[in-house]
Amino acid sequence: MSTTTAGVIFVLSLAAALAAVHRPFGDYLYRVVSGTRHLKIERGLYRLVGVNPATEQSWGVYARAVLAFSAVSVLFLYAFLRLQHHLWLSLGLDPVVTHEAWNTAVSFVTNTNWQWYSGESTLGHLVQMSGLAVQNFVSAAVGIAVAVALVRGFARSRTGELGNFWVDLTRITVRVLLPISVLGAVVLMLGGVVQNLSAGTEITTLTGGSQTITGGPVASQEVIKELGTNGGGFYNVNSAHPFENPTTWTNWLEIFLLLVIPFSLPRVFGRMVGQVRQGYAIVAVMAILALASITLTNVFELSGHGTVPQAVGAAMEGKEARFDVSNSATFAAATTLTSTGAVNSFHDSYTSLGGMMPMVNMMFGEVAPGGVGAGLYGLLVLALITVFVAGLMVGRTPEYVGKKIGAREIQFASLYFLVTPVLVLIGTAAAFATGNNSTALNVGPHGLSEVLYAFTSASNNNGSAFAGITVSTPWWNTALGLCMLLGRFLPIIFVLALAGSLARQHPVPASEGTLPTHRPLFVGMVVGVTVILVALTFLPALALGPLAEGL
Amino acid sequence: MRLPNWLAQHLAALRALLVFTVLLGLAYPLALVAVGRVPGLADKSAGSLITADGTTVGSALIGQSFTDADGNPVPRYFQSRPSAAGDGYDPTSTAASNLGPESVVDTVAIDPEESTQSLLTQVCARSAAIGQLDGVDGRRPYCTADGVGAVLAVFRSDGLTGPITRVVSVNQTAPATPFLASYEGVAVELAQPGQDYLAAGGLVTPIRGDAPAEPAVPADAVTASGSGLDPHISPAYARIQVDRVARERGAEPAEVSRLVAAHTSGRALGFLGAPTVDVLRLNLALDREFPAG
């Protein structure tokens, strides 16, 4: 079998598996978030937390609960990192200093998992498993909860109530993330992912050198890192590390895990608004963008343009032999189409255009299929912008799933869309204006790409990097921390405000003049609007980086 | 007493975080550590350690450097891929090179300690060295015969246009001979340490040369992996090493090839990943069957 054929079958097998679970898993998620019964363990958790699961929250209360939980999480994680040297399993490592601890605390609470550090030489096992990995669960649950609250805004009428954040958080964690993680971790362990508390085993190699075989509770963190679209590696080299991703089939499984929830959530949307075809339209937009991006990334990487790939004969720098070029390119596309940011190969050494694709994926706002929850609410915002544009063209009031999209809704949608471009472009400009771009490893257009990638990744809560750049300085840690924080919570506030506004409305019955939003025409329009908006926003910046280098 | 709303909200948040930390941060991972102790999983969750003659010699999943104390290849062993992890295959400082596809100009400083090699020169140097070690053609496109990147800085009278005024081979310094005597009629100079020809306005011009499009030394042999711990090489890279290893061990090449085949895996299920050779276990098998004299 040729390399290309194998790579194509790899992608198709993932698509088939995702298509197969879309309905049953989406239906399960739907029952989790809309059921009225509480499990015994959940009732116990509500008692411990001190909340009444029967109460419902307005959008403001829901948003304040999200922000309170996240603020407490940042402070807790910050303290954890600063005090790690006093704790069990710290492996004799030093405390993490202020700007570093701020960056990492924000990074994991915002589902970004941007890492200025090398896990194996900076963090003890306890901080990783009881600090970072806990956020891998709950930050993912927060994203799904916010998406569900927005969908309730569409599904409900004449009410201020959007659900209960504590109930959503608890159910998603206990009924979805935890059971899949337990199962997935055991499967990964069968593949060779380590799960121990060892500080390392010193061995003598065949030629008499010494090597330390590192340990750690990796499998338990690896699975939720993918499933929750977090992406923070236990070790510096993330899913390229043989202890995080030992085999070609664990590689397949990890890509599947990071795509499965985002690709199933549109089903939840369809079920909740009572029109499953609306969910199919949304998942179709995601699938078209994702397949196009995965294909292009593969084409660019396999064709191997550029001086060094031509000299080598393949774009193999920074890629593992077991994954080769194609399975690495597919992982790179999947990890940036979602907000995961885990890597099994190093994007900085990709061909110029192959390395541009992860950036473009993130610039799309990570909607195809996007981060857990964040992808769905991002795409629903784009759908609103599309019906608005369509409404302008035909001179009718735009509607979407029975709700009028008025000035207020479009203001929230526009504000939502503007957050990340503003952060990315101002951040990149600020790095150059202050000379902080000098920490880039590569020179010329590729150096600009490293800076642009960093701000794109942080502001979109991805966490992958053109990793040659050194970002452990106070300026970088502070700036990227701010981007992650604003890039996560401003959109969440706008989405919840939008949800509140939609929930208050009377439903509008569909009429002759209503644009059907489940037909291929609408799917094509959303794809078009997304591509055009992103191209207009980012083309100039891309022209100075990867396009200048690759064309 | 009723707490103000905002305070109650934050107290609930703190309690929720602590509860989840116990559940997800302690119970969950520690239970999995316990599960990892059961037979069938125990070896894997501990790191797939390999023992030979009673001592642990490595992990089946983690590659090793088969080099001597000075970093030179030990010829009786199959060699691993280049590694950017520490001094090579160091699991305590895993890394990739992160050098880009157009990293083609070396920094030649006056103090050699401060000089850095471009990715292109690293590739060319590795290819030349492997070619010499294994007796195959080490030439590659965009590489000079002496194993550096074949790259010119071309100066034109009006910057980007106009007649060429000066041409420098940026990665070659004395006593080398420029890989091209002249470029479009202008004599090619060697680079002087400490000069930045790009900042001075030279246009970077890599020269393809006449090396075969499919070099004898395969791609994985001249590139660093993502992890720096890659336990595998391609079957093609193993193939060019067979004669040398056989010679060093006084074995028949066919016998060594048989061992290579025994340690080669095809694509799992026919389509996952790429065919690979497990270097550490292959070398262990060689030590067992053909101990070097």
Interface residues (C-beta under 8 A of the other chain):
Chain A: M1 T3 T5 A6 I9 F10 S13 L45 L48 V49 G50 V51 R64 A65 A68 F69 A71 V72 S73 F76 S118 E120 S121 M129 S130 G131 A133 V134 F137 V138 W166 L169 T170 T173 L178 S181 V182 A185 V186 M189 L190 G191 G192 V193 V194 Q195 N196 L197 S198 G200 T201 I203 T204 T205 L206 T207 G208 G209 Q211 T212 I213 T214 G215 P217 A219 S220 Q221 Y235 N236 V237 A240 H241 P242 F243 P246 T247 T248 W249 N251 W252 H305 G306 T307 V308 P309 Q310 A311 V312 G313 A314 A315 M316 E317 G318 K319 E320 A321 R322 F323 D324 N327 S328 V343 N344 S345 F346 D348 S349 Y350 T351 S352 G355 L441 N442 V443 G444 P445 H446 S449 F466 A467 G468 E549
Chain B: W6 Q9 H10 L11 A12 A13 L14 R15 A16 L17 V19 F20 T21 L23 L24 G25 L26 Y28 P29 L30 A31 L32 V33 V35 G36 L41 K44 S45 A46 G47 S48 L49 T55 T56 V57 G58 S59 A60 L61 I62 G63 Q64 S65 F66 T67 D68 A69 V74 Y77 R81 A85 Y89 D90 P91 T92 S93 T94 A95 A96 S97 N98 L99 G100 P101 E102 S103 V104 V105 L119 L120 V123 C124 R140 P141 Y142 C143 G149 L198 P206 R208 A213 E214 P215 P218 A219 D220 V222 T223 A224 S225 G226 S227 G228 L229 D230 P231 H232 I233 S234 R267 A268 L269 G270 F271 L272 G273 A274 T276 L280 N283 L284 D287
